[in-house]
């Protein structure tokens, strides 16, 4: 696993959202975007992380940041996750983990003694010019939103 680095161009993507509509990174030009990768919709940690982002979405809007969550879940599952948790941002389905690999967040993980490949919980703040502005890889699911918002408070002109 070798995540992108600050200053590198973010990979282009076109992925289906929770409604099966394709979201193309080209359509997000000139926007600051928080792309957060998470392992699996409707699991405890991912739910805590998503709900905290949901509850603070207005603060993210103050910094003109669009939130996109990416996992390998199918669009149908993402749709159920959004409905169940009343999420107010877009989730994208990367079923073949192609984009996760391009961002360098797909790799070996260990859970309860088993080793498997999966998405590592890493977030990327993409600047308006399409480069990686900041990487968030040291947080708990419960404080992810705070860490990102603190960064935005300190780094927004």
Secondary structure by P-SEA (a helix, b strand, c coil): ccccccccccccccccccccbbbbcccccccccbbbbbcccccaaaaaaaaaaaaaaaaaaaabbbbbbbccccaaaaaaaaaaacccbbbbbcccaaaaaaaccbbbbbcccbbbbbbccccccccccccccccccccccccaaaaaaaaaaaccc
